[in-house]
Amino acid sequence: MLQRSELELGHSLDVAVLTQFANSLLLSTSAGESKRLIDPMLKQLCQIAAVELHPESFLDTEASHTPFGKAVSLTTAAQCAEDPERGRVFIQGIYQAIQDRLKAHPGQTVNILYAGTGPFAWLLLPLLPLFSASQIQVTLLDIHQASLDKVTKLIEHFDLADRVVESVCADATLWQPNTVVKFDVILSETMKHLLQQEPQVQIFTHLQAYLADDGVLIPQNIELEAWLECRTVQDFVETHYLGPLFALNLQTARLLASGDRSFLAGTLLLPDFSPSAVTLKFTTSIQVYGNSMLSEYQSQLTLPRYRREHWLKPLSCLAFRYEQGTHPDFVFDVIEQKPVLVSSDDLSCLGIYHLQRLWQKIQLRKRGVPFTELANEWHLDKTLLDLCGIGLEPGLRALYQNDHQSAFVAYIQQIAKLTAADIAGINQQLGAISNGLTPSVTVPEVEDFNSAEVEDSNPAAVLSESQLNFWQSEGYLVIPQVLTAEQCVATRDFIWQQLGANEQDPTTWYQPHEFMQKIMLQLFRHPQLDANRQVPKIRQVFEQLWQRTDLVMTTDRVSFNPPETPTWHFPGPDMHWDMPLQLPVKFATQGLIYLTDTSAEQGAFCCVPGFHLKIEEWLLEQSKPDIELQQQDWHRWQVKPIAAKAGDLIIWHHALPHGASPNRGTLPRMVQYINFYPMAS
């Protein structure tokens, strides 16, 4: 590794030393380490290029003012190189971007545009000797000829001119290249924290047109976010995350180039806090490339910006807009009126229909802020989470637990792993629901089930006449072997692994786990669980019972019900309904798949057969409220345990009271819950 003393003791700064410096900087892991490398290197570069880094009474009079912001002077640009973490992270990220490009396109030259070079071309100069002229070709662009003259002097000093195509003195917000070759990498670090004052936004907006189809802008993403700090009665400072302002990246640069500025403005909901003077805090985080990141306080670029001593009304809204112009900056206004939800077709959250609106609704609901939503919106919320493969319960938990939208987005990306095609299909289906385009169908009554004909539905006939008759009279069905023995074994193995238990050692079956709720395990997504859900026959059975094909599959959990012992007793859930006990009773289904051979005494699923035919009459006779009706003396009811084999599917009409039962066998009962419901509510 290059030692600081090598430069301080007067070693000639040649290309070999520059190469050694670059390699050492690429291996550095901290600001302190990089500072020890950078300081003596800058001193030598200043001597070679005749740059006075800290002149007396410096007023920055050499800066240029463009229609889109201030282009800092040669001296100010040179001083940026003194920010060690900024230099380390950018140079490491750029190096990785070039390496990735060379790997993806073997034998091809990487064409790089560096806009806003300053006097050192600091973010790229150390990397030039690490690549041959056949590997990289660089176009240098700066608004100040004096800066380009300094860069040219350094390039010639290190004998690196063969890596440089040309040096152009021009305003990067207006420049148009003469070449038809598009750039593989466009690099521009012409910004301050919160993207104020300098023209980074417009430079990216303009230059993205000259980027190759699979090219990369560096930095890849600049994310701006807002926070509120207020003092409590105990004089502690509470910090509340308000939400994102906007992000600058290739996608948003292209939106701006197309004339779409809508994402540069929005509203932020303020929390409920004790009335007092509060501070607004705005943060900048930068993804240079891949895993090369700059977060709060790591660099001058990511210093937070504050607006202090504001008297803001709790639960009001803060409107913002980013104005470009000659001094780019944010404008904020407090709005007192009731917040307005974004429309469902706002695709700003992962490009998914209705997701941004759902996020906004939950944030308002968490803060007790009233808002108006459509009558059928709960159905749209639920369908969105199920179509994404997240599931209602995990999705709502993530929405309520995350105050930071980026954390929620990261959760969706990790769990759902949706492709562009997946998202397009989801958006089409959700748009049809939202716009009332899904055909309106009537769910068949039990009495006319066999003769029902539903428009635009053609379910496969996989159930026999005797099965349909049994369903009609009893309200449940056992469908044999929807899963193979191998699928059941693989699913059980997954559950044992998650429990950290041994099938052969009963002493391991009763260990507590954070994902265990009574006998329910909060395990929703796994390749084997997903594969089980995709068995065609399962969908076909539900479609035939519903007499329609527009069904959405739920993403539900699994269950583990071990045998009772003197120290462990069945915790429930006991017999219950999962539907409102009120009239009218609508048709709906529920289901589970046994993963183990389950005898009647082995904690089997239980129900009251045929009660779906009596429930409306029974409800008319009741005088108790819904919640009290769940509290029945179940010993007086004709509760039947349903024994079945591993791989068997049990479906029941949701009007049947049902539940698990105490396991008085010798082996655990395992099940996977599964269900479908119509897309049209």
N, C-alpha and C positions, 0 to 999 in steps of 0.2 A: 504494500500500500504506500502511496505517496506520503512522505513526511513533510510537515509544514516547513521544517528547516531547509529543505532542499530548495525552496523558492526564496526564503528569507536570506540565505547565505549567498545569493547571487548566481545560482545556477542559470545558465542561459535557457530562456523559455522557448524551446523548440517544439516541433510536433510530437517528439517522443515524450516530452514532459506533459504536454497537453493530453496525449493519449493516456498516460499514467494517471493524470488527474481525473479524467473522465471515468476510467475503470474504478478508481477509488471511490468516486462520488456515487457510482452505480451500486457499489457494495455498502455504502453508508446507510445507517438505519435511524439516525436521529439528527435533530437540528444542531446539536452541539458538535457532533462528529463532522457534519457537512460544513459548519462554520469554520472549523480548523483547516479545512481544505480550501474553502472559497476565499477567505480573507487574503491570504498571500497571492492567490491566483489573480484576484481583482487588482491588487496593487501592481502586479506585473503587466496586466492588460492595459491598465491606465497609462503606464509608462510607454508601452509600445504605441498605443493609439493617441497619446498626448491628450488624455482626458483628465481634467481636474474634477475629482469626485465631489469635493466639498469646498467650492470657492467661497470666499468671504462675501458677505452681504448678497447672497443669492436670492433673486426675486422671480426666477422662472419666466423671464420676459421673452424667452425664445420659444415658448409654447405656441402652438397654432390652434386656432378656433375654427372648427368645421361646423356645418349645419347640424351635425349630429353629436357634437361633444368636443371636448378639449383633447388635442393630441399633445402629450407632454413633451417637454424639451429634451434635448440630448442629455443634459445633466440629470434631470429627474429620472429618465429612463435608465441611465447608468446606475443610479442609486438603488433601483429596484433589485439589482443583482446582490445587494447586501442582505437581502431577506433570505436566510439560509434554507429554511424549510420549503419556501416557495421554489427556490432553485432546485433543491434536491428532488422534490416530488415531481415537478414538471419535467426535469431532464430524465428521470427514471421512467416516467410515463411515456414520453416521446420515444425514448429508446425502445420500449416494449411495443409501441405502435408500429415502428419501422420493422422490428423483428417479425411481428405478426404478419405484416403486409408481405415481407419477403417470403415467409413460410407459405402464405396462402397463394402467392403468385411466383413460383420458382422461376428464376431466370429473367424476371421483369424488373425494370428500374422503378423505384419508388419516387414519384414526382411530388415534391414538397413545396408549398407556398408558406413563407413566413412573413406575416403582415405585422408591421410595427416592431422592427428589429432593434431600435435603439442603437447605440454606438458599438455594442459588443455582439449583437445577435446571440445574446447570452444563453438562451434556452436551447440553441442548436449548435453553436460553435464547438463546444467540447465533444460533441458526438460525431462531427464530420470525419475525423481521422479513424473512427471505428468502422467506417463503411467505405467501400471503394466507389469510384465515380460511376461504375457500371451498376452499382446498387442504389445509389441515391443521386438525385439531381434537384437542386434547390433554387427557387426564385425568391430573392430578398426584396421586400417592399417596405418603404418607410416614407413618410410625408416630408421628412427633413433630409436634404441632401448632405448636410454636415454629418448626420448619423451614418448614412451609407458610406461616406468617405472613410469614416473611422473603421467601419466593418470591412471595407475593401482592403484597408491597410493591414488589418489582422489576418484576413484570408490570404493575402500575399505573403505575410510574414511566415505563416505556417505552411505555405505551399499547398493550399487546398482549393485553388481556383478551379480545378477541374470538376469539383462537386457543385459549382455554382453556375446556373444557366445564365442568369442576369440579375442585376440590381436595378430596381425601378424606384424612382422618386415620384410618388403619387399618393393621393388621398385614397386609402383602402375602401372608403365607403362609395367611391365613384369609379375606381380603376377597372379597366377592362383589358384582359390579356390579349396579346396578338395571336398566341398559339391556339390551336384547336385541341391540344392535349389537355385533358382534365387532370386535376391534382388528386393524388391519392390521400394526401394529408394536408389539411389547411390548419396552420398554427397561428393563433393570434391571442396574445395576452395583453389587451389594451383596456384594462378595467381597474376600478377601485371596488372596495367592498360595497355591497348592495347595488352594483352596476350603476353607480352614480357618476356623473361628470364626464366620463370618458366614453368613446363611441363603440364599445365592444358589441352591443346589440345590433347596431346598424352594420358593422363590419361583417358579422356573421350572416346577417340577413342578405347582404349584397354578395358576399363571396361564396355562399353555399351553391350558387348557380354554377360555379366552376369546379365543383367537387365531383369526382367519379361516383358512379352509382353505388359502389360499395366502399366509398372513401369515408374518412373520419375527420370530424372537426375536433380540434384540441384547443381548449378543454371540451370534453365530451358533454358535460352537464354542469351547469351553474344553477344551484337551487337557492332560492330566497324564501325565508320563512319569518313569521311574526310571532312574538311572545308578549305577554303582559306581566309586569312585576308590580305587586302591591304589598303593602305592609299590613300585617294582622294586628289584632288588639295586643298581642304579646310582643309586637315590634319585630316579628320575623318577616322575612321577605318571601312571599309566595310567588312562584313562577307558573304561569298558565300558558300552554301552547295554544295559539289562536288559529294557526293554519298556514298553508303555503301562500306566497304571493304569486310568483310564477317561476318557471325554470327556463333557462336558455340552453337549447341544444339543437341538434340538426332538425328535429321535427318542428320545434317552435320557430326556428329561423325560416323554415320553408313556409310555415303558416304566415309569418310576417311578410315574406316576399310575395305571397299570393294576395296580400291586402287584408288578411284576417288579424285584427288586433284585439279581438274579444278577450283573449286570455290575459291581456295586460291590465285588466281591471276586474274588480270583484268586491266582495264584502266578507268581513270577518266578524264572527259573533263574539262579543265580549262576555266573559263569565259573570257569575253572580258573586260580587265581592263587596266588602264593607266600603261604603263611600269614602274615598280619600284620594289624594293626589297619587296618580299611578305613573309608571314608566312603560313606554312602549319600546320593545327591544326587537331589532331586526338582524337576522343572521344570514350569512353567506356560506355555503359549503360548495366545494368544487371537486368534481370528479375529473381529473386530468385525462386519464385513460385507464380503463380496467380497474385494477385495485389501487391505483395511485390517487390518493384522496387528500384534500386539505379541509380540515374541519375547524370549528370555532377556535380562535386565538392561535392557530398554528402558523399564521402568516398575516402580513399586513392586509392581504386580500380578504381574509376571513375574520377580521376584527368585527365584533358586533357594533351596530349603530344604535344609539339611544335617542329617544325623545322623552324628556323628563318633565315631571310636575304637570301632568295633564289631569284635568278633572273630567272624567268620563263617566257616563251613566252605566251602571251594571245592566247586563243583558241587552244593551243597545248593540248596534252594528257599526263597524268601522269600514267605510268604503275606501277603496284605494284604486289608484290608476298610475301606471308608469308612463311618464311623458318623455319622449325622446328629445327632439329639439336641440338647441345649442347647449343646454345644461341638463342632460338626462337625470331624472330623479323621480321619486314617488311623491304623489300628492294624496293626503289622507283627509277624510271628512267623517264626522260622526253622524250616523243616521239613527233617529229615534224610533222610526216606525217599525211595525211588525216585520220580521224577516220574510223574504220571499224565496221560496225554494227554486232551485234551478229546475229546468224541465228534464224529463226522463231521457230525452235525446241528447243531453249534454254528455259527451264522451270523454271528458277530461280525466276521468279516473280509469286508466288502463284501456281506454277505448271501448269500455263495456257499457251498454245501454242501461240506464237507470242507476248505475252503481254510485255515481257522484251524488245523485239526489238521495239515495238511501243513506250514504255516509252523512250528508248534511242533516237529514231528518233525525238520525240517532244523536248527533252532536247537540241539536236543539233540544231533543227529548231529555238527554242527560242533564241539561241545564235548566229544565223546567220552562223553556220558552215555547209559547203556543205558536202553532203554525197550522196551515190548512192543507190537507191532502185529499186525494180523490177517494171516492167510496170504496173502490176495489183495490186499493193500493197494497194492502197487506198481502193479498194473493200475488201481486206482482213482486213484492219483496221476497216472499218465500220461494217463488218460482225462479227468480234470479239466482238465489243462493244454491238451489238444487241443480239448476242447469249448469252452473259453474262447477258442480261437483264438490261443493264446500259443505253443504248441509245447513239446515236452519239453525240448529243449536250452536254448532261451532262458529257459524257466520255471525250470529247475533253476539256471541261472547266476544269475538274479535272486534266487532264494531263498538261494543260498550267498553272494552278494556283499553283500546288504543285511542289516546287523545291526539296522536301524531299520525296524520294521514299517510306519511311515507312508511310508517311501521305497519299500518293496515295493508297498504299496497304490497309491501314485502311479504306479508302473511299470505295474501291471495296468490302471489306469484309462486311462493313455495308450495302451497297446498294444491292449487288448481293446475298449474303448469299448462296453461291454455295456449294453443297455437292461434295464429291469425285466422285460420279457417274455423276453429272452434268458436272464437269470438264473433266472427261474422254470422255463424249459425245461431248462436245465442241471441245476438242482436235482432236477427230476423224474427225469431220466435217471440221475444219480449216485445218487439215493436208491434207485432200482430195482436198480442194481448192488450197492450196499452191503447192501441187505436181501434179496438173492437173489431178486428178483422178475422179473428178466429170464429168459425161457424158456431152459432148458438145451437146447442143440442140439449135435449131433455134426458136426464138420467132416468132409466126405466124403473118403474115401481116393481117391487118384488113379484107382484101378482102377474104382471104381463111380461116378465123377463124373457121368456122363450120366444115371444113373438115380436119383440121390440125391433124396430128398424130405425137406424140413426143416419141422418144425412152425412155424406163425406166420411163415413167410417166403414171399414171392411175388416173387422178383426178375424184372425184365423180361428178356426174351430178346433181347439185342442182338447176341450172338455167333452166328455160323453154326456148323453142325455141323462143317465143315472146320476152323474156327478152334478149336473145342473139342477136336477130335482132335489138332490140332497142339499145343495147350497140354498135352494129356495126355501126348504122346510127347516133346516138346521142353522143356516147362517154362517157356516164355516166349511172348509174343505181341507183335506190332506192330499197334497199332490206328491206322489212318490218320486224320489230320485231326480230332483231338478239339479242337484250337484252330484258329481261322481264321488266315490270313496277317496280318490286321490285329492280332489278339491277340498273335501272335508278335513283330511289329514293336514294338508298345507295350511288351512285356516286355523286349525287347532294349534299347530306348531307356532304360528304367529302369535296367538293369544298366550300360549305358555311362555314364549320368549318375552312378551311385553310384561307379563306378570313376574318374570324372574323366578318361575316355579318349575317344579319337576313333576311330570305326570306320574312317575313311579313313587314319589315321596309325598304322601298326604300332609306331612307337617309343613310343606311349603305352600299349601293351597290357601292359606288364610292370612298371608302377609298384606298389610295395608298398602295402598298405592294412591297417589294423588289423582289418578284418572278413574278411580273406582267410586261409584255412587250406588250404594247398596249392592245389588247384583249387576248393575249396569257398568260397563267399561266404556269410558269416553274415547273409544278408538273408532275413528270414522273412515280414514283413508289409508289404504295399503294396497299394493298391486294385487294381492290375492282377494281382498274384499271387493276391489273394483272389478276384478275378473268375474267373481261370483254374480255381481249385479248385472253383468252383461250377458248372462245365459239367455238365449232367445226365448226359451220356453217360459221363463218366468214372466217376461213382458207379455207374451201371448196369452197366458192365463189371466192376467189382470185385464188385458184388453177385452177378452171375451166376457168377463164378468161386468166390466164397465160398459161394454158394447160401444166402444169408441177407441180410436187409435192415437188421439192427441194427448197421451199421458206423459207426465213428468215423473221421473224416478227420484225418490228421496235418497239422500245420503245419510244413512242412519248408523247406529253404533252396534256393538255386540254385547253379549251378556255371559257372565260366568257365575253359576249357582252351585257351590260345592255342597257336599253332604253336611247336615247339621252335626254338631258335636256338643259335649257338655259345656264348652266355652264359646261356641259360635252358633248363633241362632239365625234363622232366615230373617233378613231385615226388610223384606218386601221388594218391590211393590206388591201389595195384596190385590184383591179383586177391586176393579175400578172401571170407569169409562174414560176415554180420552176425547170425548166430544161434549159439547154443551148439553146439559140435560134440560132441554126446552124444546118447544114445538116451533116450527115443524122439524121433524127429524129428516135430515138429508142423507142420501146414499153416500157411503164412503167405505173404504176398505182399510185393513191393516194386515200385516204379515210378518212372518219370521221363518227362518230356515234352521232346523235342527242340525247342529254340527256333530252331535253325539247321538248314538242310539239312546233313546229316552223312554224309560218305562213310566207308568202312571205315577209311581211313588218317587221318581227321581227328579223332583222339582219341575214336573211337566207343566206346560202351558195349560191353563184351565179357562173355561168359558161356560156360559149358561146357554146351551143350544136353543135356538128357536126364539130367543127373547126379542129379536129384531121385529118379529111379527106382532109382539105385544106391547112394545115400548110406548107407542103413542097413547094407547088406552091407559097404560100404567101411569104415564105422566099426567094425564087428565085427572087421575084420582089422587095425585099427590098435592100436598099443601106446603111442603117444605121448600126452601130455596135450593138452587142448584148445588151449592157446596155441601149442604147437609144430606142431599140425596146420595152422595158418594159414600156416606157412612151407613152401611147396611149390615144387618146380622146375616152374614153370608152362609152361616150354617143352615139357615132356613131356605136357602135357594138351591136349585138343582145344578150345582156346580160340577162340571165334568172335566177331569184331567184327560188330556189328549196325548196318548202314547204314539210314538212314531220313530222311524229310523233316521240315522244320520243321512243328510242330503234331502230329506223330505221338507216340502214347503207347506206351511199352514197359513191359510188366508181366512180372515173372519170379517164379517160385517161389523163396522165400528159401533153399532148399537148394542152389540153383545157385551155385557160386563165380562171382564177377563183379567187375567193376571198370572204371575208365576206362582209356584207353590213350594213349601218346604221340601228340601231334598232329603229323603229318608233312605236313599240308596247308598251305594258305596263309591260311586264315581261322580264327578261334576257334570252338570248339564251346561252345554255351551250352545248359544244361538247367535245368528246374525239377523238383525231386523231389516225388513225391506218393505217398501210400499210404493204405490203410484197414485197420482191424482190428476185430474184433467187440467190441461193448460188454460182452458177457459173457465173462469170462476162461475 
